[in-house]
Amino acid sequence: DHLNEFRSILESQAIALACARRTPEDVARLDQCMAECRERFDRGESIAQPSADFHLAIIAATHNQFLVRAANSCYLATREMRESVFSDRKVCRRSIRDHQAIRDAIAQGSVTRARAALKAHLHIADQYWHEKFESDGAAATKAVAPVAIRRRRGPMTP
């Protein structure tokens, strides 16, 4: 829950910066991630990594390395759980559709549309997440463990 909350706050704020600061190269990177998602989906493979790459490309379009670092830690901590969620073809299909709406809004620089599309996407993602893991406390604990370990070593340490 805390990681999803963190992700939602981070991406909801970052998307406005992405709309304002995006470059043609940033939009091309979003397109590349979308293409990889579609190709993997068509081959019956997981889209967990290219989906994460899409979200990280949104953050990268802010051109703020602190946001990129924060987002990377979130996606690293949830890698195994995302693979599990994306084993459902319905989730993959919906994610690809949502990503396209987000990409189009960012490319057009429409903060209002981008935020609305992202909000809807994150809401559905949160529902899928809870459906998949509400009875599996062990998986949730496992995903959070790397963050707890880093915290003990101190902030911003490798």
C-alpha positions in Angstrom: 0.0 0.0 0.0 2.8 2.5 0.9 4.6 1.8 -2.4 1.4 2.3 -4.4 0.7 5.5 -2.5 4.3 6.7 -3.1 4.0 5.9 -6.8 0.7 7.6 -7.2 2.0 10.8 -5.5 5.2 10.8 -7.5 3.7 10.1 -10.9 0.7 12.4 -10.4 2.9 15.3 -9.8 5.6 14.4 -12.3 3.2 14.1 -15.2 2.6 17.9 -15.3 6.4 18.5 -15.5 6.6 15.8 -18.3 3.9 17.6 -20.3 5.7 20.9 -19.9 9.3 19.7 -20.5 8.9 16.8 -22.9 11.1 16.7 -25.9 10.6 14.8 -29.2 13.1 12.3 -27.8 11.0 11.8 -24.7 7.9 11.1 -26.8 9.9 8.7 -29.0 10.9 6.8 -25.8 7.3 6.6 -24.7 6.5 5.2 -28.2 9.3 2.7 -28.0 8.0 1.4 -24.6 4.5 1.2 -26.1 5.8 -0.8 -29.1 7.6 -3.2 -26.8 4.5 -3.7 -24.7 2.5 -4.5 -27.8 5.1 -6.8 -29.2 5.4 -8.7 -26.0 1.7 -8.9 -25.6 1.3 -10.3 -29.1 3.9 -13.0 -28.3 2.0 -13.9 -25.1 4.9 -12.6 -22.9 4.8 -10.4 -19.8 4.7 -6.7 -20.3 5.8 -6.0 -16.8 9.2 -4.5 -17.7 8.2 -2.4 -20.7 5.3 -1.1 -18.7 7.6 -0.1 -15.9 9.9 1.4 -18.6 6.9 3.4 -19.9 6.3 4.9 -16.4 10.0 5.6 -15.9 10.0 7.3 -19.3 7.3 9.6 -18.1 9.4 10.5 -15.1 12.5 10.9 -17.2 10.6 13.4 -19.3 10.6 15.7 -16.3 14.3 16.0 -16.7 14.6 15.8 -12.9 17.1 13.2 -11.8 15.8 13.1 -8.2 12.4 12.1 -9.4 14.0 9.5 -11.7 16.0 8.0 -8.8 12.9 7.9 -6.6 10.8 6.2 -9.3 13.6 3.7 -10.0 13.6 2.6 -6.4 9.8 2.1 -6.4 9.9 0.0 -9.6 12.8 -2.1 -8.4 11.0 -2.8 -5.1 7.9 -4.1 -6.9 9.4 -6.1 -9.8 8.2 -9.5 -8.7 4.8 -8.3 -7.8 4.4 -6.6 -11.2 5.4 -9.8 -13.0 2.6 -11.5 -11.2 0.0 -8.9 -11.9 0.9 -8.8 -15.6 0.4 -12.5 -15.9 -3.3 -11.6 -16.5 -3.9 -10.7 -20.2 -6.8 -8.5 -19.2 -4.5 -6.4 -17.1 -2.0 -6.2 -20.0 -4.6 -5.1 -22.5 -6.0 -2.4 -20.2 -2.6 -1.2 -19.3 -1.6 -0.8 -23.0 -4.8 1.1 -23.7 -4.3 3.4 -20.7 -0.6 4.0 -21.6 -1.7 5.1 -25.1 -4.0 7.7 -23.6 -1.3 9.0 -21.3 1.3 9.1 -24.1 -1.1 11.0 -26.3 -1.8 13.6 -23.6 1.9 14.1 -22.8 2.8 14.4 -26.5 0.1 17.2 -26.8 1.3 18.8 -23.6 -2.2 18.5 -22.1 -1.7 18.4 -18.3 -5.4 18.1 -17.7 -5.8 15.1 -20.0 -2.6 13.5 -18.9 -3.5 13.7 -15.2 -7.0 12.4 -15.8 -5.6 9.4 -17.8 -2.9 8.7 -15.3 -5.4 9.0 -12.4 -7.7 6.4 -14.0 -4.8 4.1 -14.8 -3.4 4.2 -11.3 -6.8 3.6 -9.8 -7.3 0.5 -11.9 -3.7 -0.6 -11.3 -4.4 -0.2 -7.5 -7.5 -2.4 -7.8 -5.6 -5.1 -9.7 -2.8 -4.9 -7.1 -5.2 -5.4 -4.2 -7.2 -8.2 -5.9 -4.0 -10.0 -6.6 -2.3 -9.6 -3.2 -4.9 -8.8 -0.6 -4.7 -12.3 0.8 -0.9 -12.7 0.2 0.7 -10.7 2.9 4.0 -12.5 2.3 4.3 -11.2 -1.2 3.7 -7.6 -0.1 6.3 -7.9 2.7 8.8 -9.4 0.3 8.4 -6.5 -2.1 8.9 -3.9 0.7 12.0 -5.6 2.2 14.6 -4.0 -0.1 13.4 -0.6 0.8 13.6 -1.3 4.5 17.2 -2.6 4.1 18.2 0.5 2.2 16.7 2.7 4.9 18.9 1.1 7.6 22.0 1.9 5.6 21.0 5.6 5.5 19.5 7.9 2.9 20.8 7.9 -0.6 23.4 5.2 -0.1 24.0 2.6 -2.9 
